[in-house]
Amino acid sequence: MRTTATKASWLVTAVAGAALSAGCGGTASSTSTAVPSATASPAPLGQRDVQADLEAAAAAAGAPEGLTELGSDPSPEPGETEKERKLAALIARLSPCTVSWTHDRADSASSASKPDPSRKQLELVLSNLAARGWKKSGVAKEVPVGDRGTYFMATYKKQGWTLNARHSTLSTWNQSTAMVTEDACFGRLTDEEAALLED
């Protein structure tokens, strides 16, 4: 059940950040079928397009390759209780609508007086995403985690997708994450499904 619980925690972040509307798009990489017009809208952004943006932005920032993941595991563990089975089915259904990226780093050299190199790297990833058309939504926030470190949050949007970036800076361990969700897909969640993710 650990995998399903981890995915559920990712999706809670997604529910909080996604703009809710109706429908759900495809997962294939989009192809250009634009009508020849100066006002033609851009081709829809698919799940693989989002993955490509995130991977390119991370690579340009010097992050290791292979840290992005499309959706959830192919077959989330069904769990033992009815609630766990419902959660696994929901995560599987939302799988085509999510892309995640996680970069963990243990750093015994980090301290309050030295800047966190992985946080700077996340800022580079976000800057690279902005260059690829991702627009900052709202104000980025950084809050203290007691006297142990800080927690940074920022949100970006592009063509119906919302990216929630997070970074935890603790004394000997740092983690940068990005969870990208398709707004329309998450807009179809019922109140019961949203509550299931939040539990």
C-alpha positions as CSV (number, residue, x, y, z in Angstrom):
1,M,0.0,0.0,0.0
2,R,3.1,2.3,0.3
3,T,3.1,3.1,-3.5
4,T,-0.6,4.0,-3.5
5,A,-0.2,6.1,-0.4
6,T,2.7,8.0,-1.9
7,K,0.8,8.6,-5.1
8,A,-2.2,9.8,-3.1
9,S,0.0,12.3,-1.3
10,W,1.2,13.6,-4.7
11,L,-2.3,13.9,-5.9
12,V,-3.5,15.8,-2.8
13,T,-0.9,18.5,-3.8
14,A,-2.3,18.3,-7.3
15,V,-5.9,18.7,-6.2
16,A,-4.9,21.8,-4.2
17,G,-3.1,23.4,-7.1
18,A,-5.2,22.4,-10.1
19,A,-7.9,24.7,-11.5
20,L,-11.0,22.6,-11.7
21,S,-13.0,22.4,-14.9
22,A,-14.7,19.6,-16.9
23,G,-13.3,16.9,-19.2
24,C,-10.0,15.1,-19.6
25,G,-7.5,15.2,-22.4
26,G,-5.4,12.6,-24.1
27,T,-2.0,11.4,-23.1
28,A,-0.3,11.2,-26.5
29,S,2.2,13.8,-27.6
30,S,0.4,16.5,-29.5
31,T,0.9,17.1,-33.2
32,S,0.4,20.4,-34.9
33,T,-2.9,20.7,-36.8
34,A,-3.1,24.4,-36.5
35,V,-5.3,26.3,-39.0
36,P,-3.2,28.8,-40.9
37,S,-4.2,31.9,-39.0
38,A,-2.4,34.4,-36.9
39,T,-4.9,33.9,-34.1
40,A,-4.9,30.1,-34.2
41,S,-4.5,28.6,-30.7
42,P,-1.5,26.4,-30.0
43,A,-1.9,22.6,-30.3
44,P,-3.2,21.0,-27.1
45,L,-0.5,20.0,-24.6
46,G,-0.4,16.3,-23.9
47,Q,1.1,14.3,-21.1
48,R,4.3,13.4,-23.0
49,D,4.7,17.1,-24.0
50,V,4.6,18.1,-20.4
51,Q,7.2,15.3,-19.6
52,A,9.4,16.6,-22.4
53,D,9.2,20.2,-21.0
54,L,10.1,19.0,-17.5
55,E,12.9,16.8,-18.6
56,A,14.4,19.4,-20.8
57,A,14.2,22.1,-18.1
58,A,15.8,19.7,-15.5
59,A,18.6,18.6,-17.9
60,A,19.4,22.3,-18.7
61,A,19.6,22.9,-14.9
62,G,22.1,20.0,-14.5
63,A,19.7,17.6,-12.7
64,P,20.2,13.9,-13.3
65,E,18.2,12.2,-16.0
66,G,15.3,9.8,-15.5
67,L,13.6,11.6,-12.6
68,T,10.2,12.2,-14.3
69,E,7.4,9.7,-14.1
70,L,4.2,9.6,-16.2
71,G,1.1,9.1,-14.0
72,S,1.1,6.4,-11.3
73,D,2.3,2.8,-11.4
74,P,0.6,0.8,-14.1
75,S,-1.2,-1.3,-11.4
76,P,-1.5,0.4,-8.1
77,E,-1.8,-2.0,-5.2
78,P,-5.6,-2.5,-4.6
79,G,-5.2,-2.6,-0.8
80,E,-7.2,-4.5,1.7
81,T,-10.1,-2.2,2.6
82,E,-12.8,-0.8,0.4
83,K,-11.4,2.7,0.8
84,E,-7.9,1.5,-0.3
85,R,-9.4,-0.2,-3.3
86,K,-11.3,2.9,-4.3
87,L,-8.1,5.0,-3.8
88,A,-6.1,2.7,-6.0
89,A,-8.8,2.8,-8.8
90,L,-8.9,6.6,-8.6
91,I,-5.1,6.9,-8.8
92,A,-5.1,4.6,-11.9
93,R,-7.9,6.7,-13.5
94,L,-5.9,9.9,-12.9
95,S,-2.7,8.4,-14.2
96,P,-3.0,9.8,-17.7
97,C,-3.4,13.3,-16.3
98,T,-0.2,13.6,-14.2
99,V,3.6,13.9,-14.6
100,S,5.9,14.0,-11.6
101,W,9.6,14.8,-11.0
102,T,11.5,14.2,-7.8
103,H,15.1,14.9,-6.9
104,D,16.4,13.9,-3.5
105,R,19.7,14.9,-2.2
106,A,21.5,14.2,1.1
107,D,23.9,17.0,1.8
108,S,25.8,16.9,5.1
109,A,27.6,20.2,4.0
110,S,24.3,22.2,4.0
111,S,23.8,24.7,6.8
112,A,21.8,27.7,7.6
113,S,24.7,29.9,6.6
114,K,25.3,28.2,3.2
115,P,22.8,28.3,0.3
116,D,21.2,25.0,-0.6
117,P,22.5,23.9,-4.0
118,S,19.5,21.8,-4.8
119,R,17.2,24.7,-4.1
120,K,19.2,26.8,-6.6
121,Q,18.9,24.0,-9.1
122,L,15.1,23.9,-8.7
123,E,15.0,27.7,-9.3
124,L,17.0,27.0,-12.6
125,V,14.5,24.3,-13.5
126,L,11.6,26.8,-13.0
127,S,13.4,29.5,-14.9
128,N,13.9,27.0,-17.8
129,L,10.2,26.1,-17.7
130,A,9.3,29.8,-17.9
131,A,11.5,30.0,-21.0
132,R,9.4,27.1,-22.4
133,G,6.1,29.0,-21.9
134,W,5.2,28.0,-18.3
135,K,3.7,31.1,-16.5
136,K,4.1,31.7,-12.8
137,S,0.7,31.6,-11.0
138,G,0.5,33.6,-7.8
139,V,3.3,34.4,-5.5
140,A,6.0,31.8,-4.6
141,K,6.1,31.1,-0.8
142,E,8.8,30.0,1.6
143,V,8.0,29.0,5.1
144,P,10.2,27.8,8.0
145,V,9.9,24.2,9.2
146,G,10.5,24.9,12.8
147,D,14.2,25.5,13.3
148,R,15.2,22.6,11.0
149,G,14.8,24.2,7.6
150,T,12.4,25.7,5.0
151,Y,9.6,24.7,2.7
152,F,9.3,26.4,-0.7
153,M,6.2,26.4,-2.9
154,A,5.6,27.8,-6.4
155,T,2.9,27.2,-9.1
156,Y,3.2,27.5,-12.8
157,K,0.6,27.0,-15.6
158,K,0.7,26.2,-19.3
159,Q,-2.1,25.3,-21.7
160,G,-4.5,23.6,-19.2
161,W,-1.8,22.1,-17.0
162,T,-0.8,23.2,-13.5
163,L,2.7,22.5,-12.1
164,N,3.2,22.6,-8.3
165,A,6.9,22.9,-7.4
166,R,8.0,22.2,-3.8
167,H,11.4,22.1,-2.1
168,S,12.2,21.0,1.4
169,T,15.5,22.2,2.8
170,L,16.4,20.4,6.0
171,S,19.8,20.1,7.8
172,T,21.1,17.0,6.0
173,W,18.5,16.2,3.4
174,N,16.9,18.2,0.6
175,Q,14.1,17.3,-1.8
176,S,12.8,19.1,-4.9
177,T,9.5,17.9,-6.5
178,A,7.2,19.0,-9.3
179,M,3.7,17.5,-9.7
180,V,2.0,18.5,-12.9
181,T,-1.7,17.9,-13.4
182,E,-4.1,18.4,-16.2
183,D,-6.7,20.9,-14.9
184,A,-9.7,19.5,-16.9
185,C,-9.0,15.9,-15.7
186,F,-8.9,16.9,-12.1
187,G,-12.0,19.1,-12.6
188,R,-14.0,15.9,-13.0
189,L,-13.3,14.7,-9.4
190,T,-16.4,14.3,-7.3
191,D,-16.5,15.7,-3.8
192,E,-16.2,12.1,-2.6
193,E,-13.1,11.5,-4.7
194,A,-11.4,14.7,-3.6
195,A,-12.1,13.8,0.0
196,L,-10.6,10.3,-0.6
197,L,-7.4,11.9,-1.8
198,E,-7.3,14.3,1.1
199,D,-7.7,11.6,3.8
